[in-house]
Amino acid sequence: MAGPLEGVRVVELGVWVAGPAAGGVLADWGADVVKIEPPGGDPARMFGRMLGISPQDRHHVSPPFEMDNRGKRSVVLDLTTEDGQARVRELLSDADVFLTNIRTGALRRIGLDFEAVATDNPRLVYGLITGYGTAGPDADRAAYDVAAFWARAGLAHLLSTPGEPPPFQRGGMGDHMAGMTLAAAVCAALVARARTGAGQLVSTSLYRQGAYTVSFDLNTFLLTGHSIAIGQRESMANPCMNNYTAGDGRRFWLVGLQGDRHWPALCSVIQRLGWLTDDRFATARARAVNAVQLIGELDAIFAAKTLDEWAEAFAAQPDLFWSPINSLEDVVADEQFHAAGGVVYVPESDSGDPDTSVPMVASPADFSGTPWRVRSCAPELGEHTEEVLAELAQRTSRST
């Protein structure tokens, strides 16, 4: 099987990351995704150059682009021309899904807004990603995820050390979250269409996605008017929910959210059972009051052994939850990452030859009854223009 969306026809007019990420997920899941590109191509094709990557072959030119555009078919159309606009409307006339993250003002100018497209194809599911939503004073404002998701939605502030400049987010973090959200919304709309026969507009925004990402904090503020304090490692009230450094410099995180449950396991693993009755540390309240002293002592203890040694000790305590703080090299070398399906091997062509496949990060969902596989690497610019337009002509001739 090619995945749960086999037979679903998707037209994508997306640039950079967010829109193409949604299309990439649907392509992974089996949909036939036709990517419309301008003559100069999706600017994300230039990510490799921007990142200073020296290409060895075409699949290393832009790794981020490969991630979000594998398995698609590329069609070049000049949407500044009437002919190009007409071609897109033809493609949409019998498509199941349209995906875009182009600003709504530009879509209206070229006749590809929801109202215009739905008139020709009322069964179409129209998936839209915006920066700030579809209404309000900034509805048509340009945005990247570092602006709408990271900065404006509060993530940068919440992750900043007081008095220090905010951290930089990693590339595409908000875009990929919004892309996955839109992919899910599109699938829900397809389920609704099966019941009602009608398509609809489904949308998300980078701003909404950012707000949802920090909803633990934001909803607390909405309901109580109070902010949750930003913790500092040296004074965390619960020492079982903190990060530490082993003697070899490798860091790890203890994740014992229930302090009273996890405290005895921590005392056991570090061989400090006396702390269970020590007035300074015996209760959660005492540990919070004496947090600076306690964490200082824990730092000294953990510095006495390597992380591998601590990992062996931690494994003997089922009530001690923890995780290494991995580098990218650590993730790629992690047996569990591969066992969990974190890597997919992508054929360089439609032939599916496993001997010519390249490893990429898998999209994060699997289906037991309709397993998916990636058909090919990202297409060359315009690689499928003639093929797709020939198919369109055949469908048009059959319908007339």
N, C-alpha and C positions, 0 to 999 in steps of 0.2 A: 504494500500500500504506500501511497505517496503522502499520507497524512489526513487528518480529519477534514481539511478544507479542499480536498481534491475536487476539481470541477468548478470551483468558485473563481470567477474572473474579476481581477482587480486592476484598476488603472490608478497609477500613482503619479502625482505631480508634486514631488517633494524635493527639498534642497537641504543641504547640510545634514542634520542628524535626526531630528524628531520625527518628521514625516517619513523619511526613508526607514527609520527604525521600526515604525508600525508596519510598513510594507515588508520589511525584512522578516518580522515575526510571522506574518501571514504567509509569506513565501516558504519559510521553514515548515509551516504546518500544511503545506500542500497546495496553496492557492497559486493560480497563474497570475503573476504580478507583472504588468507591463509598465515600465518606468519611462515616463515622458521627460526628455531632457532637451534643453535649448542647444543650439549649435555649438556653444562653448562648453557644454556639459554641466552637470551638477558641480558646484564649486567644491563639494567635499572630495572630489577626485584629486584635489590639490593638497589634501591633508598631509600626505607623505612629504611633499616638498616643504610645507610649513613646519613639519616636525624634524626636518633635516635628515630624512631617511634616504640613503642612497639605494636606488632600486637595483636588484640583481635580475629580476624578471618582472613581468607585468603584475604579478600577484603580490609583490612587495612594494609597489608604488605608493599605495595608500591603504595600510591595514585597517584603519577605521572605516573607510569606504567599503572595503571588502566585507567587513562584519555586517553592515546594514543593507547590503545590496546583492548578496549572493543569491543565486537561484532565480533572479529576475531576468526579464528581457528588456533591453534598452531600445527605445525609439526616439529619434531626433525629430523634433518639430519646432518650427519657429513660431511661437505664439504671438509675436508682434505682427504677424500677417493674418489676413482673413482666411487664407488657405489652411494655415496651421491651426487656427482656432476651430475651423470647420472639421478638421480631421479629429481633433480631440473630442468634439461633440459626437462625431460618428462612433468613436471608440466607446464613449460613455452610453450611447443609446441602447446597448444591450449588455452592458457590464453589470456585475452584481454590486461592486464596491468602488467608490472613488475616494482616494486618500490624498490629502494635501495639507501642507503647512505654509502655503503662500498667504500673504495678508489678504484679508477679505476685500479691501478696496481694490487691489489689483485683480482679484478674481472677478469682481463685478465689471471691471473695465474690459475684460476679455470674454465676458459672457459665460463664465464658469462658476458663478455663485450658485448656492443651493437652489434658490427659486428658479433660476433659468434652467439648470440641469434637470431638476425634478420634473419640470414640465414635459420634457422629452422622454424621461424614463422614471415614472413614478415608483418603480420597484427598486430604484437605486438606493443603496445605503451610502450616505455621504459622510465620510469621516474627516473631521477638521481639527487640527491642532493650532491654537493661537498662542500668543505670548501672554495676553492678559484677559482673555474672554471675548465674548461676542457682543457685549453691551458695555456702556460706560465710557468715560472720556478718553480712556487709553485703549479702547477696543482694537484700533487699527495701528497701534504703536509697535514699532519694530522691537524685537526682543530676541536675545539668545538666552540659553538657560542660566548662564552666569548672572544675568540681570534679573529676569522674572522669577526664576526658581531659587537661585542661590542667594542673591542679595535682597530682593524686594520681599520675598516670602519669609525671611527671617532666619534661614539656615546659617548664613555667614555670621550673623550676630550671635546666635546661640552656640556656635562652635568656636567663637573667639575667646582667647584668654583675656580677662579684663586688663585693660591698659595696653594691649598689644594689637597690631593690625589684624584684620580678619584673614583667615587662611584662604588659599585659592582652592576651588573645587577641581576635581579631575575632569577631563574632557567628557562631555556627553552624559554626565550623571543624571541631570534632570530630563534631558532629551530622551534617554532610554527608558526612564520611568514613565514619561508621558506617552512614549511610543507603545509601551506595553499596555498602558491604560486604554489607549485608543484601540489597540488590537482587540482587547477584551470587550470594549463597548461595541465595536463593529460586529463581533460574534454574537453578542446579545441582540443587536438589531436584526441580524440574519435570522435568529430564532423567532423574533417577533414577526418578521416578514413571512416566515413559514406559516404563522397563525393568521395574519391579517391580510397578506398579499401586498402590503405597502412598505416602501422604503421610508427612510427618515434621515434627518440630520443628527449625527452624534458628534459631540465635540468635547475636548478637554483643553486645558491651557497649562502652560508652564507655571503660571502663578498659582493656580488651583493645585497643581501637583506638588508644588513646594509647600503650600499650606497643609496639604494632607500629610506630607512627609513629617512635618513637625506638629501634627495634630495632638500628640501627647501633651505638648506644651501649650499649644494654641487653644485647645478645647478646655484645658484647665483654666486658662486666663478668661475665656469667654464665660465660663460658669461661675468662677469665683472672684475674678478681678485680680487674682494674685498670680505672679510668675513663679515657676519652679526655679529654684536657685541653680546656678551653674556650678557644678562641683569642681573642687581642686584636688588633685591626686594626693597631696600631702596631708589633707585633712578630711578625707572621705569618712563619713560617719560609720559606714559599714565596710570594714576592711576586706570582707569577702566579695565585695563588688568593686574591684580596683585592679590597676595594672602594676606589674612589678618587673624587675630586671634580674635575670639569672646571672651567675658568675661569669658566663661567657659573653655577656652583653646582649643576649637575645631576650626579647620582652615577651610577656604573656599576660593574659587577663584572667583573673578569677571572676566567675559569674555566679556567685552565690547570693541571689537576690533575697532569699529568705535567711536573714542573718542567724536567727536562733537555730535553724536547721543545719546550716553549713558551718557554723563556727566550731562545733566539736570536731568535724572532719578536718578542718584546717589545723586546729591545735594538734590533732593526732599526726598529721602528715609532717608537721615541722617539729614534732616531738616536744611540745610544750603543753602537756596535759595539765600542768599546774595552773595555766591561765584560765582553765574552766572554773576555778574557785578563787582566782585572784580578784580582789575587790576592784581593781582598775579595769578589768576586762570581762568579768563574769556575766554581765548583762549587756543588752544592746545599748541601753542608756549610758552605762559606764564606758563602753567602747567608743561611743560618740564623743563623750566628754574628753576622753584621753586619746583621741584619734591620732594626733600628731606624734605622740610618744609611741603608740602602738605601731603605726605605719613605719616609723623610723626603725623600730626593732625588726619588723618584718622585712624591711629592705636589707638589713644586715644579714638576716638569716638566709634569704633567697640568694644573696650574693655569694654564698658559700659553696654552691653547687651549679653545675651546668644545667641548661634547660632539659637536656636529654635525661639527666639524673632526676630532675624534678618530675619529668613526665612519667618516669617509671614509678616514682613514689605516689604521684597523683592517681595513677591507674589502680592502685590498691584501695582507694577511697571512693566508693560509688556515690557518696554524697558530696564530693568535691567536684564542682563543675568548673571547667577552665578551657582556654583556647590559646594556642600560640598566636602572637601577632606576626603574621606572615609577610614576607616580601613577595614580589611577583615570582621570584625564583623559587621561593618556598611553595607557593601555590602550585606552580607547574610541576614541582617534584613530589607533590602530595598525592599519595596513592588514593586517598579518599576523594580528592577532587576528580580524578579520572573515573573512579568507581561510581560516583554520583552523576556521571554523564556530563561533566563540565566541558569536555572537548568533543567536537564533531569533526570528522575528517571529510573534507569537501572535495569532490572530484573537480579537476580543472576543466572538464568539459562534460557535456551531456552523456558521454559514454559510460560514466560511472566507474571507470577503471580505478580500483583502489590503489594501484601502484603509482598513480599520478595525483593522488589527493594531497591536500594541504590541511594542517590542523588549524582550527579556529574555535573561538569560544561558542558554546552552544547557547541558543535561546533557552530560557529557564522553565520549560514545561514539557512534560512527556505524556503520551496517551497510550495506554496498554492495548486498546482495541484497534486503534488506527495509528500505528507508529509512523513517524515522519522521518524523512531523510532529505538532506540538502542535495539538489540536483546538480548544481555547478557553482563555480566561483562567480563573482560579480562580472557583469558583461562589459565588453568594450563599449565605448560611446557609439551609440547607433547601430550596434551589432545586429539587432533584430528588426530594424526599420522595415526593410523590404518584406520580411517574413510576416510580421504582424499586419502590415497594410494589405498584403495579399490575402491573409485570412479574413480581414475586415471586408474586402471586396467580395469574397466568396459568400460570407454571411449576408451581405447586403443583396447580392444577386438572388440568393435563395429566398430571402424575405419578400422580394418583389416578384 
